[in-house]
Amino acid sequence: MTFQPVVPLTGYSGWAFLNRTMESQKEAFNESSNIRRDTDYFKENIGSIETAEDLMSDRRLLSIALGAFGLNEDIGNTYFIQKVLTDGTVDDDALANKLSDKSYLEFSKAFGFGDFGSPNTTLSEFPDKIIAKYQDTQFEIAIGEQDDSMRLALNLDRELATIANKGTSSNGAWYGVMGNTAVRTVFETALGLPTSIGSLDLEQQLTAFREKSERYFGDSEVSQFATSDKREELVRLFLVRSEITQGNVGNSAAQNALTLLSS
């Protein structure tokens, strides 16, 4: 049986509760029987996997591997997943480099089947890295079953820090935000941008994200979110706007909160 995380409140109050209890809840979740069985199996068997085809032949290992990157629903798309892995990430024409969802790129790069020399599955530290990612991602999914906004907020703190610290150009960092579905959703909601913005030319989208970021955070660069305080500010605005959209708070209270956050 898997421990089910508890989020008794919505919005920023729920986020504050989750942060206070995060350590104990994650520990209980990671020690639950289903998670332990999966992680023990992965640690014991992944070292024998040398090719993408090998991974496809072990559905349980594949499920854990995909689960670490939030790609659980692709468990039946074995041809597609094998292509993502065997193409690797070095060639510009590799499938993972062409997909808008960069989770596939991260997945392929982590396993390294299509890149240089031996795959990363043979490295001693590899199992622990994937297991830690699997535990974090599955915990986020369990949180999302109760409150999807909380899952997005959890994911943001991890993913956005990576994007902001990547050292790419300022525009490249924004493309990283726009190319990560979950992170983009948080930004669109927090900045009050419609989802239809995705139909615009990429340069127009970039301008819109920059202008809104400048308006709400006083800075148009993604690099500002390298600090935990700035990410928390973004999460707070996201959760307030999410509650307003979902109608979970009164109009006057919601508007007052949004006014304070936006000033």
C-alpha positions as CSV (number, residue, x, y, z in Angstrom):
1,M,0.0,0.0,0.0
2,T,1.2,3.5,-0.9
3,F,1.1,6.4,1.6
4,Q,-1.2,9.1,0.3
5,P,0.1,12.6,1.0
6,V,-2.2,15.0,2.8
7,V,-3.1,18.5,1.6
8,P,-6.1,19.7,3.7
9,L,-6.2,23.2,2.3
10,T,-6.2,24.8,-1.2
11,G,-4.2,27.7,-2.5
12,Y,-1.3,29.3,-0.7
13,S,-2.5,28.1,2.7
14,G,-2.3,24.5,1.4
15,W,1.1,25.2,0.0
16,A,2.4,26.5,3.4
17,F,1.0,23.4,5.1
18,L,2.7,21.1,2.5
19,N,6.0,22.8,3.0
20,R,5.8,22.5,6.8
21,T,5.1,18.7,6.5
22,M,7.1,17.9,3.3
23,E,10.0,16.1,4.9
24,S,7.8,13.7,7.0
25,Q,5.3,13.1,4.2
26,K,8.0,12.4,1.6
27,E,9.7,10.0,4.0
28,A,6.5,8.1,4.6
29,F,5.7,8.0,0.9
30,N,9.2,6.7,-0.1
31,E,9.0,4.0,2.6
32,S,5.6,2.7,1.6
33,S,5.5,-0.8,0.3
34,N,4.8,-0.1,-3.4
35,I,7.5,2.5,-3.8
36,R,10.0,0.4,-1.9
37,R,9.3,-2.6,-4.1
38,D,9.8,-0.5,-7.3
39,T,13.0,1.2,-6.2
40,D,14.5,-2.0,-4.8
41,Y,13.8,-3.8,-8.1
42,F,15.2,-0.9,-10.2
43,K,18.4,-0.9,-8.1
44,E,18.9,-4.6,-8.4
45,N,18.3,-4.9,-12.1
46,I,19.0,-1.7,-14.1
47,G,22.8,-2.5,-14.2
48,S,22.1,-5.4,-16.6
49,I,20.4,-3.1,-19.1
50,E,22.8,-2.1,-21.9
51,T,20.5,-1.1,-24.8
52,A,17.1,0.7,-25.2
53,E,15.8,-2.7,-26.5
54,D,16.8,-4.3,-23.2
55,L,14.8,-1.7,-21.3
56,M,11.7,-2.2,-23.5
57,S,11.8,-5.9,-22.7
58,D,11.4,-5.3,-18.9
59,R,8.1,-3.5,-18.5
60,R,8.6,-3.0,-14.8
61,L,12.0,-1.3,-15.2
62,L,10.6,0.7,-18.1
63,S,7.6,1.8,-15.9
64,I,10.0,3.1,-13.2
65,A,12.3,4.7,-15.8
66,L,9.4,6.6,-17.4
67,G,7.9,7.4,-14.0
68,A,11.0,9.2,-13.0
69,F,10.4,11.7,-15.7
70,G,6.6,12.0,-15.4
71,L,6.2,10.0,-18.6
72,N,4.1,7.2,-17.0
73,E,1.4,7.4,-19.7
74,D,3.9,6.4,-22.4
75,I,4.3,2.9,-21.1
76,G,2.4,1.5,-24.0
77,N,4.3,3.5,-26.7
78,T,7.3,1.3,-26.7
79,Y,8.3,2.0,-30.4
80,F,8.2,5.7,-29.7
81,I,10.1,5.5,-26.5
82,Q,12.8,3.2,-28.0
83,K,13.3,5.7,-30.8
84,V,13.7,8.6,-28.3
85,L,16.3,6.5,-26.4
86,T,18.3,5.1,-29.4
87,D,18.5,8.5,-31.2
88,G,20.1,10.0,-28.1
89,T,20.5,13.7,-27.8
90,V,23.8,14.7,-29.5
91,D,22.4,14.8,-33.1
92,D,20.2,17.8,-33.9
93,D,17.9,15.5,-35.8
94,A,17.4,13.2,-32.8
95,L,13.8,12.7,-32.0
96,A,14.1,14.0,-28.4
97,N,15.5,17.3,-29.8
98,K,12.5,17.8,-32.0
99,L,9.8,17.3,-29.4
100,S,8.4,20.3,-27.6
101,D,8.1,18.5,-24.3
102,K,11.7,18.5,-23.0
103,S,11.0,15.7,-20.6
104,Y,11.9,13.3,-23.4
105,L,15.2,15.0,-23.9
106,E,16.0,14.8,-20.2
107,F,15.0,11.1,-20.2
108,S,17.1,10.2,-23.2
109,K,20.1,12.2,-21.9
110,A,19.9,10.5,-18.5
111,F,20.1,7.0,-19.9
112,G,22.6,7.8,-22.6
113,F,21.8,4.8,-24.9
114,G,22.2,6.9,-28.1
115,D,25.1,9.1,-27.1
116,F,28.7,8.3,-26.3
117,G,30.1,4.9,-25.5
118,S,28.5,2.8,-22.7
119,P,25.1,3.8,-21.5
120,N,24.8,5.5,-18.1
121,T,23.0,2.4,-16.7
122,T,26.4,0.8,-16.1
123,L,27.5,3.6,-13.8
124,S,27.5,2.9,-10.1
125,E,25.7,6.1,-9.1
126,F,23.0,5.8,-11.8
127,P,20.4,3.8,-9.9
128,D,20.3,6.2,-6.9
129,K,20.0,9.3,-9.2
130,I,17.0,7.8,-11.1
131,I,15.4,6.4,-7.9
132,A,15.6,9.9,-6.2
133,K,14.0,11.4,-9.3
134,Y,11.3,8.7,-9.4
135,Q,10.4,9.2,-5.7
136,D,10.1,13.0,-6.2
137,T,8.0,12.7,-9.4
138,Q,5.7,10.0,-8.0
139,F,5.2,12.1,-4.8
140,E,4.3,15.1,-7.0
141,I,1.8,12.9,-8.9
142,A,0.2,11.7,-5.6
143,I,-0.1,15.3,-4.6
144,G,-1.7,16.2,-7.9
145,E,-4.4,13.6,-7.4
146,Q,-5.6,15.8,-4.6
147,D,-4.7,19.2,-6.0
148,D,-3.1,19.6,-9.4
149,S,-2.0,23.2,-8.7
150,M,0.1,21.9,-5.8
151,R,1.7,19.4,-8.1
152,L,2.6,22.1,-10.6
153,A,4.0,24.3,-7.7
154,L,6.2,21.4,-6.5
155,N,7.5,20.7,-10.0
156,L,8.2,24.4,-10.6
157,D,10.6,24.7,-7.7
158,R,12.7,21.9,-9.1
159,E,12.5,22.5,-12.8
160,L,12.7,26.3,-12.8
161,A,15.8,26.3,-10.7
162,T,17.5,24.1,-13.3
163,I,16.4,26.3,-16.2
164,A,17.4,29.5,-14.4
165,N,20.9,28.2,-13.5
166,K,21.5,26.6,-16.9
167,G,23.8,29.4,-18.2
168,T,22.0,29.7,-21.5
169,S,21.3,33.1,-23.2
170,S,18.5,35.1,-21.7
171,N,16.2,34.3,-24.6
172,G,17.3,30.6,-24.4
173,A,16.1,30.5,-20.8
174,W,12.7,31.8,-21.8
175,Y,12.5,29.2,-24.5
176,G,13.3,26.6,-21.8
177,V,10.3,27.9,-19.8
178,M,8.0,27.8,-22.8
179,G,9.2,24.4,-23.8
180,N,8.4,22.8,-20.5
181,T,4.7,22.2,-20.3
182,A,4.3,22.2,-16.5
183,V,6.5,25.2,-16.0
184,R,4.9,27.1,-18.8
185,T,1.4,26.4,-17.3
186,V,2.5,28.0,-14.0
187,F,3.9,31.1,-15.8
188,E,0.9,31.5,-18.0
189,T,-1.4,31.4,-15.0
190,A,0.7,33.6,-12.7
191,L,1.2,36.2,-15.4
192,G,-2.4,36.2,-16.5
193,L,-1.6,35.0,-20.0
194,P,-4.2,32.9,-22.0
195,T,-3.3,29.4,-23.1
196,S,-4.1,30.6,-26.7
197,I,-0.8,32.5,-26.6
198,G,0.8,29.3,-27.7
199,S,-0.7,29.8,-31.2
200,L,1.3,33.0,-31.7
201,D,4.7,33.4,-33.4
202,L,7.5,32.3,-31.0
203,E,9.0,35.8,-30.9
204,Q,5.6,37.3,-30.0
205,Q,5.2,34.8,-27.2
206,L,8.7,35.7,-25.9
207,T,7.8,39.4,-25.9
208,A,4.6,38.7,-24.0
209,F,6.3,36.6,-21.3
210,R,9.1,39.2,-20.9
211,E,6.6,42.1,-20.6
212,K,4.4,40.4,-18.0
213,S,7.4,39.2,-16.0
214,E,8.7,42.8,-15.9
215,R,5.3,44.0,-14.8
216,Y,4.8,41.5,-12.0
217,F,8.3,40.9,-10.8
218,G,10.2,44.0,-11.9
219,D,12.6,41.9,-14.0
220,S,12.2,40.4,-17.5
221,E,14.8,37.7,-17.1
222,V,14.3,34.0,-16.1
223,S,17.6,34.2,-14.2
224,Q,15.8,36.1,-11.4
225,F,14.1,32.8,-10.4
226,A,17.5,31.2,-9.6
227,T,16.7,32.3,-6.0
228,S,14.2,30.4,-3.8
229,D,12.6,33.7,-2.7
230,K,11.8,34.7,-6.2
231,R,10.4,31.2,-7.1
232,E,8.2,31.4,-4.0
233,E,6.9,34.8,-5.1
234,L,6.0,33.2,-8.5
235,V,4.3,30.2,-6.8
236,R,2.3,32.5,-4.5
237,L,1.0,34.5,-7.5
238,F,0.2,31.3,-9.4
239,L,-1.8,29.8,-6.5
240,V,-3.8,32.9,-5.9
241,R,-4.7,33.2,-9.6
242,S,-5.5,29.5,-9.7
243,E,-7.9,29.8,-6.8
244,I,-9.6,32.8,-8.5
245,T,-10.0,30.8,-11.7
246,Q,-11.4,27.8,-9.9
247,G,-13.7,29.9,-7.8
248,N,-12.4,28.6,-4.5
249,V,-12.3,32.0,-2.8
250,G,-14.7,35.0,-2.6
251,N,-14.3,37.7,-5.2
252,S,-13.4,40.5,-2.9
253,A,-10.8,38.4,-0.9
254,A,-9.3,37.1,-4.2
255,Q,-9.1,40.5,-5.7
256,N,-7.5,42.0,-2.6
257,A,-4.9,39.2,-2.5
258,L,-4.1,39.6,-6.2
259,T,-3.8,43.4,-5.8
260,L,-1.3,43.0,-3.0
261,L,0.8,40.4,-4.9
262,S,0.8,42.5,-8.1
263,S,1.8,45.8,-6.5
